C-alpha cells in the first residue's frame, strides 16, 4: 500500500502473516486526528485487535495496523471483518457488571476502569455498571434485574463478591422459573454466563478458571466468549436454601475466616496471617456426624491399592456415615486452584464432572496438621496422611454435635456462635453462621462461567495419586 506518510524512502518488507479471525475481537478504522479532534481526520487504514496467548496461561491484546489510504477499500474491509466478528457465538454484546469497591485494598474500582472497561469498549460491548455499596447489594439488584437484556453478568471483586453474584444469578433463575426458593432439589440453569474479574483478597475461582490471577486475562476470556460449564452446589438446612456455591469449609477453614472477618480493620495480608496463626493456636476439633452419598463410579475407573480415596460402588441410595472429632471438613465441586495451592485444594475433582470432593481431616496433633497444610504448597500429595480421608460424593450432610456451655465459652472470638447452636461455614470465601445440620448437593453444569477448563493444562495424573 502507499505510505500513509508519503515518505518515498519507506520500504515495506514483504512479510506474510496469517491472522485467524477466531483470535480477533475488534476492528477499527484508523485515522490521524489533531489534539482535541473527536471526529473525522485523515484515514490511514484499519487496525485489527487480536487476543494473544502468552506463557503461563496469560492472555494479552495486541494491535495490527493495516495501512491503506483508500476510503472505499478500508470501509469494505471494515464492514466485512465486522460481519465475521458478529457471527461468533457466545461473544457478549451487553453485560451487567458488579464492582465491589471494598475488595482487597479497595482496588476493584481501579482495576475495572483502568484495565477492564477499555477492553469492553474496544470490543463494542455495552455495560451497565453497579458499584456495590453494602453486603447483599448485588443480590438485591439481581433479584429485580431483567436478565434477558444482557448476554452475561460480570463480577469484579474477590471470592466473597463472586459467591454473592453467582448465588443471586441462580436464585433469580429459580424465581423466574416459578420454583419454591426454600427447597430446590432440581434447580434450573443460570440463563446467562458469569464472568469473574479477580480483584479481591482471595481469588480461588479466578485461578481455577484462568490458571492465573490476571484481570486482563479474565477480561479477554469474557470478550472472546470462552464458555465453561461448571458444577454448582446447593447448601441447605432442613427448612431452607442457604446458598448456591462452588466450595465450602467447616472447622479450621471456617474458623480462620471468622477471625479474619472480625479484624477487617487490618490490612488484608496481615489479617489473613493473623487469622491463620490465631486459629492454629486455638486449634480444636469439631465433633460431628458426616453422612454422604458416594458417587457411582464404574469399576474400571477405580484405582487399586489407594488407601486414601475411598470409592464406593454400592447401591444407588446407599448413604454412609462417619462420626468423630474433625479439625476440618472441605466440600468442593471444583479443584479450587490458588497461589498457595497450585494443584488445588481439591485436585481430585473437576469443574464439571458432577461430583464433589469430601476431604475430612480427623483430630491430630498441631504438628501433624501443619505438615498437612504445608503439603498444599508443594506437588506432594497433601492427603497422604493417616488422619486425612477423601471421598468422591454426590451429597453430604454435616451435623455438628451441640457443645456444652463450658465448651462454648472457649469460642468467644466467634461471637458465641457455637453457644447459639450455630457454626461458621466458609462458602466460597463468604462467612455464614448457620444452624447445625447443613445438606450439600452437587448439580452438574448448573452455570456457565467465562473461562477455560484448566484441568486440560495438567491432564497428566502422574503428579496426583489421590484420585
C-alpha positions in Angstrom: 0.0 0.0 0.0 1.1 3.6 -0.4 2.9 5.0 2.6 0.4 7.0 4.7 3.2 9.5 5.5 4.1 10.0 1.8 7.7 9.1 2.6 9.1 7.6 -0.6 12.1 6.3 1.3 9.9 4.0 3.4 10.3 0.4 2.1 7.9 -2.1 3.5 9.3 -5.6 3.7 7.3 -8.3 2.1 6.3 -10.3 5.1 3.4 -12.7 5.2 1.5 -13.2 8.5 -1.7 -15.3 8.9 -4.3 -14.0 11.4 -7.1 -16.3 12.4 -10.3 -14.5 12.8 -11.2 -16.6 15.9 -8.4 -14.7 17.7 -9.6 -11.2 16.6 -12.0 -9.4 18.9 -12.2 -5.9 17.4 -11.6 -3.9 14.2 -11.4 -0.1 13.9 -10.9 2.4 11.2 -7.5 4.1 11.8 -7.4 7.9 11.4 -4.9 10.7 12.1 -6.5 13.4 14.2 -5.4 16.6 15.7 -5.3 17.1 19.5 -8.9 17.5 20.8 -10.4 16.4 17.5 -13.2 13.9 18.2 -14.5 13.0 14.7 -13.2 12.9 11.2 -9.5 13.0 10.4 -7.3 11.6 7.6 -8.0 7.9 7.0 -4.8 5.8 7.3 -6.2 2.3 7.2 -7.7 -0.2 9.6 -6.5 -1.7 12.9 -7.2 -5.3 14.0 -7.1 -6.1 17.7 -6.1 -9.7 18.5 -6.0 -11.8 21.6 -2.6 -13.3 22.2 -1.9 -16.4 24.4 1.3 -15.8 26.3 3.2 -18.1 28.7 1.6 -19.3 32.0 -2.0 -19.0 30.8 -1.7 -15.2 30.4 -3.7 -13.5 27.7 -2.9 -10.1 26.3 -4.2 -7.9 23.4 -2.2 -6.6 20.5 -2.9 -4.2 17.6 -2.1 -5.0 14.0 -2.2 -1.9 11.7 -3.1 -2.4 8.0 -2.3 0.8 6.1 -4.3 2.0 3.1 -5.4 5.5 2.1 -8.5 4.4 0.1 -11.8 5.2 1.9 -13.7 2.6 -0.2 -11.1 -0.1 0.3 -10.9 0.5 4.0 -14.7 0.6 4.6 -15.2 -2.5 2.5 -12.6 -4.4 4.7 -14.0 -2.9 7.8 -17.6 -4.0 7.1 -16.6 -7.5 6.0 -14.5 -8.1 9.1 -17.3 -6.7 11.4 -19.7 -9.2 9.8 -17.3 -12.1 10.6 -16.9 -10.9 14.2 -20.6 -10.6 14.7 -21.0 -14.2 13.6 -19.1 -15.6 16.5 -21.4 -17.2 19.1 -21.1 -16.7 22.8 -19.3 -13.3 22.5 -21.2 -10.9 24.6 -22.6 -7.6 23.2 -24.1 -6.4 26.5 -23.0 -7.1 30.1 -24.3 -6.4 33.6 -21.2 -5.5 35.7 -20.9 -5.5 39.5 -17.9 -3.9 41.1 -17.1 -4.3 44.8 -15.2 -1.2 45.8 -14.1 -2.5 49.2 -12.5 -5.7 47.8 -8.9 -6.3 48.9 -7.0 -2.9 49.0 -10.1 -1.1 47.6 -8.6 -1.7 44.2 -11.5 -3.2 42.3 -12.8 0.1 41.0 -9.4 1.0 39.7 -8.9 -2.5 38.2 -12.3 -2.2 36.4 -12.0 1.3 35.0 -8.3 1.1 34.1 -7.9 -2.4 32.8 -11.3 -4.0 32.1 -13.6 -1.2 30.8 -11.2 -0.1 28.0 -11.2 -3.6 26.6 -15.0 -3.9 26.8 -15.3 -0.6 25.0 -12.8 -1.7 22.3 -14.9 -4.8 21.7 -18.0 -2.7 21.4 -19.6 -4.3 24.5 -22.2 -2.2 26.2 -22.1 -2.3 30.0 -24.5 -1.5 32.9 -22.3 -1.0 36.0 -23.4 -1.2 39.6 -20.8 -0.3 42.2 -22.0 -2.2 45.3 -22.5 -0.2 48.5 -23.1 -2.9 51.1 -23.1 -6.6 51.5 -26.1 -8.1 49.7 -26.4 -5.2 47.3 -25.6 -7.3 44.2 -28.1 -9.9 45.4 -30.9 -7.4 45.7 -30.2 -5.9 42.3 -30.1 -9.3 40.6 -33.4 -10.3 42.1 -35.0 -7.3 40.3 -32.8 -7.4 37.2 -34.3 -8.2 33.7 -31.5 -10.7 32.7 -32.8 -11.1 29.2 -31.4 -7.6 28.4 -27.9 -8.9 28.9 -25.6 -11.6 27.4 -23.7 -12.1 30.6 -23.1 -10.9 34.2 -19.6 -9.9 35.4 -18.3 -9.5 38.9 -15.1 -7.5 39.8 -14.0 -8.5 43.3 -12.9 -11.4 45.4 -14.4 -14.8 46.1 -17.0 -13.4 48.5 -18.3 -11.0 45.9 -18.3 -13.6 43.2 -20.2 -16.0 45.5 -22.9 -13.4 46.1 -23.3 -12.7 42.4 -23.4 -16.4 41.4 -25.9 -17.1 44.2 -28.0 -14.1 43.0 -27.9 -15.2 39.4 -29.0 -18.7 40.2 -31.6 -17.6 42.7 -33.1 -15.2 40.0 -33.2 -18.2 37.6 -35.3 -20.2 40.1 -37.6 -17.2 40.8 -38.2 -16.7 37.1 -38.9 -20.4 36.7 -41.5 -20.2 39.4 -39.7 -22.5 41.8 -40.0 -22.6 45.6 -36.7 -21.0 46.7 -36.9 -22.6 50.2 -36.4 -26.1 48.8 -34.9 -26.7 45.4 -34.0 -30.3 44.7 -33.6 -29.8 41.0 -32.6 -26.2 40.2 -32.8 -24.7 36.7 -29.6 -23.5 35.0 -28.5 -19.9 35.1 -29.8 -18.1 32.0 -26.6 -16.2 31.2 -22.8 -16.8 31.8 -20.9 -15.3 34.7 -17.6 -13.6 34.3 -15.1 -13.3 37.1 -12.5 -10.4 37.3 -10.1 -11.1 40.2 -9.7 -8.1 42.4 -10.0 -9.5 45.9 -8.0 -10.9 48.8 -8.8 -14.5 47.7 -9.4 -15.3 44.0 -9.7 -19.1 44.0 -12.5 -19.2 41.4 -10.5 -16.9 39.0 -7.4 -19.1 39.5 -9.4 -22.2 38.8 -10.9 -20.7 35.6 -7.8 -19.0 34.1 -4.9 -20.6 35.9 -3.7 -17.2 36.9 -4.8 -14.0 38.8 -4.7 -11.5 36.0 -7.5 -9.0 35.3 -6.7 -8.6 31.5 -6.7 -12.4 31.0 -10.1 -12.7 32.7 -11.4 -9.8 30.6 -10.2 -11.3 27.3 -11.8 -14.7 28.2 -15.1 -12.8 28.6 -14.6 -10.7 25.4 -13.7 -13.8 23.4 -16.8 -15.6 24.7 -14.9 -18.6 26.1 -17.6 -20.6 27.9 -17.0 -23.3 30.5 -19.9 -25.2 32.1 -19.3 -25.6 35.9 -21.0 -27.7 38.6 -22.6 -25.8 41.5 -23.6 -27.0 45.0 -26.7 -26.1 47.0 -26.2 -25.6 50.7 -29.4 -26.1 52.7 -30.7 -26.6 56.2 -33.7 -29.0 56.7 -36.0 -26.0 56.3 -34.4 -23.6 53.7 -31.9 -23.0 51.0 -28.8 -21.2 52.4 -26.7 -20.6 49.3 -25.6 -21.7 45.8 -21.9 -22.1 45.8 -18.8 -23.9 44.5 -16.9 -24.9 47.6 -17.2 -24.8 51.4 -15.1 -25.5 54.5 -16.3 -26.3 58.0 -13.9 -26.3 61.0 -10.5 -24.8 60.6 -11.1 -23.1 57.2 -14.4 -21.5 58.5 -12.9 -20.5 61.9 -10.0 -18.8 60.2 -12.4 -16.8 58.0 -14.5 -15.9 61.1 -11.4 -14.5 62.9 -10.4 -12.6 59.7 -13.8 -11.0 59.4 -13.6 -9.8 63.0 -10.4 -8.0 62.1 -11.4 -6.2 58.9 -9.6 -3.1 60.1 -6.3 -4.8 59.5 -4.5 -4.7 56.0 -5.7 -7.8 54.1 -2.4 -9.7 54.1 -1.8 -9.1 57.8 -5.4 -10.0 58.5 -5.0 -13.4 56.7 -1.8 -14.2 58.5 -3.1 -13.2 61.9 -6.3 -15.2 61.5 -4.4 -18.3 60.4 -2.0 -18.1 63.3 -4.7 -17.3 65.8 -6.9 -20.2 64.7 -3.9 -22.6 64.6 -3.0 -21.5 68.2 -6.6 -22.2 69.3 -6.8 -25.4 67.2 -9.6 -27.7 68.3 -11.7 -30.2 66.6 -15.5 -30.1 65.9 -17.5 -33.2 67.0 -19.9 -34.0 64.2 -21.6 -36.7 62.1 -21.0 -36.8 58.4 -23.4 -38.6 56.1 -22.6 -38.9 52.4 -23.9 -40.4 49.2 -20.9 -41.7 47.2 -20.7 -41.0 43.5 -21.5 -44.1 41.4 -18.2 -44.8 39.6 -17.7 -47.6 37.1 -15.5 -50.4 38.4 -12.9 -49.9 35.6 -12.3 -46.2 36.7 -11.3 -47.0 40.2 -7.7 -47.3 41.3 -6.3 -50.3 43.2 -4.2 -50.0 46.3 -5.4 -46.5 47.1 -5.8 -46.4 50.8 -6.7 -42.7 51.0 -9.5 -42.2 48.4 -12.5 -44.5 49.1 -14.7 -45.1 46.1 -18.0 -46.7 46.9 -19.7 -48.8 44.3 -22.7 -49.7 46.3 -26.4 -49.4 45.6 -27.7 -46.0 44.3 -29.1 -44.6 47.6 -26.6 -46.1 49.9 -25.6 -43.5 52.5 -22.5 -43.8 54.6 -21.9 -42.2 58.0 -18.7 -41.3 59.8 -18.7 -39.8 63.3 -15.8 -38.3 65.2 -13.8 -35.2 66.0 -12.7 -33.4 62.8 -10.3 -30.5 62.5 -11.5 -29.5 59.1 -14.2 -30.7 56.6 -13.9 -29.5 52.9 -16.7 -30.0 50.4 -15.7 -28.8 46.9 -17.3 -29.2 43.5 -14.3 -27.5 41.7 -10.5 -28.0 42.1 -10.0 -24.6 43.8 -6.6 -23.6 42.5 -4.8 -20.7 44.2 -1.3 -19.3 44.6 -0.9 -21.2 47.9 -2.2 -24.5 46.4 -1.0 -24.7 42.8 -2.5 -28.2 42.4 -5.8 -27.1 44.0 -7.4 -27.5 47.4 -9.3 -30.4 45.9 -7.3 -31.8 42.9 -9.4 -35.0 42.9 -12.4 -33.2 41.4 -13.1 -31.4 38.1 -15.0 -28.3 37.0 -17.9 -30.2 35.5 -17.8 -34.0 36.3 -20.9 -33.9 38.5 -19.0 -34.8 41.7 -17.8 -33.2 44.9 -14.6 -33.9 46.8 -15.3 -34.5 50.5 -12.0 -34.0 52.4 -12.1 -35.0 56.1 -9.2 -34.1 58.5 -9.6 -36.0 61.7 -8.3 -34.8 65.0 -4.5 -35.0 65.2 -1.6 -33.0 66.8 -0.9 -29.4 65.7 2.4 -30.5 64.3 0.9 -33.1 62.1 -1.9 -30.8 61.0 0.7 -28.2 60.0 2.6 -30.8 57.9 -0.7 -31.5 56.1 -1.3 -27.8 55.4 2.3 -27.3 54.1 1.8 -30.0 51.6 -0.8 -27.9 49.7 2.0 -25.6 48.6 4.0 -28.4 47.0 3.4 -31.1 44.4 3.3 -33.8 47.1 0.0 -35.5 47.9 -1.5 -33.4 50.8 -3.9 -36.3 51.6 -1.2 -38.9 52.2 -1.7 -38.9 56.0 -3.4 -41.4 58.2 -5.7 -38.8 59.6 -6.9 -37.5 56.2 -9.6 -39.2 54.2 -11.1 -38.1 50.8 -14.3 -39.3 49.2 -15.9 -38.6 45.9 -19.6 -37.9 46.6 -22.9 -36.5 45.3 -24.4 -35.4 48.5 -23.2 -34.6 52.1 -24.9 -33.9 55.3 -22.9 -32.3 58.1 -24.5 -32.4 61.6 -22.3 -31.0 64.4 -22.9 -32.1 68.0 -24.1 -29.2 70.1 -21.5 -28.0 72.6 -21.9 -27.8 76.3 -21.9 -24.3 77.8 -18.3 -24.8 79.1 -17.0 -25.5 75.6 -19.0 -22.7 74.1 -17.3 -20.2 76.4 -14.0 -21.1 74.8 -15.2 -19.8 71.5 -15.9 -16.2 72.4 -13.9 -14.9 69.4 -16.7 -16.4 67.2 -19.3 -14.2 69.0 -20.6 -17.2 70.9 -22.0 -18.6 67.6 -21.5 -22.2 68.9 -23.4 -21.4 72.1 -26.4 -20.5 70.0 -26.2 -23.8 68.1 -24.7 -22.1 65.1 -21.4 -23.0 63.5 -19.4 -20.9 61.0 -19.2 -22.1 57.4 -16.8 -20.7 54.8 -18.7 -20.8 51.5 -16.6 -19.5 48.6 -14.8 -17.1 50.9 -18.1 -15.9 52.4 -18.7 -16.4 56.1 -22.1 -17.9 57.1 -23.1 -18.8 60.6 -25.8 -21.3 60.2 -27.9 -23.8 62.1 -26.5 -27.2 63.0 -27.4 -29.5 60.0 -26.3 -28.5 56.5 -27.2 -30.6 53.5 -25.0 -30.1 50.4 -25.9 -31.4 46.9 -24.0 -31.1 43.6 -25.8 -30.0 40.5 -23.9 -30.8 37.2 -23.1 -27.9 34.9 -25.7 -25.6 36.5 -23.9 -22.4 35.4 -21.7 -21.3 32.5 -18.6 -19.3 33.5 -16.4 -17.3 31.2 -13.1 -19.2 31.1 -11.4 -22.4 30.2 -11.0 -25.8 31.7 -7.6 -25.5 33.4 -7.8 -29.3 34.1 -6.7 -29.8 30.5 -3.4 -27.9 31.2 -2.4 -30.6 33.7 -4.1 -33.7 32.3 -1.3 -36.0 33.4 -2.2 -37.8 36.6 1.3 -38.7 37.4 1.6 -35.9 39.9 -1.5 -36.8 41.7 -2.1 -40.2 43.2 -5.0 -39.1 45.3 -7.6 -39.6 42.6 
